[in-house]
Amino acid sequence: MLTWPKMRLSRKFTPSVALVSALAIVLGGILATFYEETLYRAQQVQGVGVQARILAASVTAALVFKDDKAAQEFVSALQAVPELEAAGVYDATGRRVAGFVRAGAEPLPTNAEIGTSRVANNRIYVVRPVDQDADEVGAVYLRGVMESFGRRVVRYSGIMLLVAMGVLVLAVSYAAQNALSLANARLEAQARELTLSNQKLQAEMQEREKAEDALRQSQKMEAIGQLSGGIAHDFNNLLSIIKGNLQLLQRRVAQGRSDVQRYIDGAHEGVDRAASLTQRILAFSRRQPLSPKPVDLSSLLDGMTDLLRHSVGDGVQIEMRLGADWHVLCDANQMENVIINLAVNARDAMPSGGKLTIETLNCPAKDSGERAGTAGDCVALAITDTGMGMSEEVRQKALEPFFTTKPQGRGTGLGLSMTFGYVRQSNGDLIIESELGKGTTITILLPRYETQPLPVSV
């Protein structure tokens, strides 16, 4: 339904309003930066405090039994925490019995005075008593180092950039508002004229939309039923991969470890697989526009040799028989995707390796008519594997959307159906010949492009 928005201004965007808004944004940015800094300090103090509680609980027995060696072992373990600059354990008399200080850092104090945690000179100082029942048997001292103020400023610069952008947007909005005010008068006059036309169109469109909505709803429900059963489990598996890697990554980061790249890579792989699955579903859900051009399939395949070898791996031998020299009218990019998809399917059908034969040949009208219901001269593209083959029942269902024989999580059944749809859009046909244990041949027949243009680079 055609509509025209009314753009009458309820109030003017005056310079004073712009100035007040800009000041509000700047003040908000300053407050946000102050809040982030306060929150960061609190988190750092809390983190060092947790380490102090853990150390105090660990060295209680060592202090009670005066086992200085055990106390030193517990303290030395904290050297794995990069944020800690120094740590010490003191007995009930105030004598230091264990500790460590990183190179170049301030030495440990001779006596530890128990008090509240404090932050000074970009460092966090925590002194915590060690209690055995109701008795104080000693104290632990931790000194942590915070991130430098300069690096924190760099991190907060993002907030200030947003503030600057907000002020700029306000300035531009003020200028644009004046221009819109002049345009509104003209648009309102045009809108009145269009309103009359809309009223006439609406009555006709409502009746047609009712019939179309009913048809679309029935088609959507059927497609959704097939789609949900075919891909819901796949997405759950991909989400489990992503979640598991993120949990392991979070655990490593909490431990202060830096060997986390494999978990990041694992999460990325899950995201990429999910994105690939989504793209295939979107591609199937619409009839994609094509950009057909005259194409020599033999030249196209000759340029794809390296890509095909990489796609199927070393375990599969590829043999090219490129005998066709007629042109066809098709979308070269989509045809490359079709060939790669069929080659990968053939590879999956040969888990122990095998031979993949890709052949092109000219098919005069009498030959192509015998092989398919296609009249006229054609170019045939045949892809043959020596894999497991298909039963007759599987072969008849192979082109149905969402039908797949692959395990859960490895396929959605959209590959061959999308290939068939593209071939039919290109006025061609697709034939599947297969037998269990004897491999599969998929043949694509495309009409010959009669008028030979100048050579087309593919």
Secondary structure, 3 states (H helix, E strand, C coil): CCCCCCCCCCCCCCHHHHHHHHHHHHHHHHHHHHHHHHHHHHHHHHHHHHHHHHHHHHCHHHHHCCCHHHHHHHHHHHHHCCCEEEEEEEECCCCEEEEEECCCCCCCCCCCCCCCCEEECCEEEEEEEEEECCEEEEEEEEEEECCCHHHHHHHHHHHHHHHHHHHHHHHHHHHHHHHHHHHHHHHHHHHHHHHHHHHHHHHHHHHHHHHHHHHHHHHHHHHHHHHHHHHHHHHHHHHHHHHHHHHHHHHHHHCCCCCCHHHHHHHHHHHHHHHHHHHHHHHHHCCCCCCCEEECHHHHHHHCHHHHHHHHCCCEEEEEEECCCCCEEECHHHHHHHHHHHHHHHHHCCCCCEEEEEEEEEECHHHHHHHCCCCCCEEEEEEEECCCCCCHHHHHHCCCCCCCCCCCCCCCCCHHHHHHHHHHHCCCEEEEEECCCCCEEEEEEEEECCCCCCCCCC
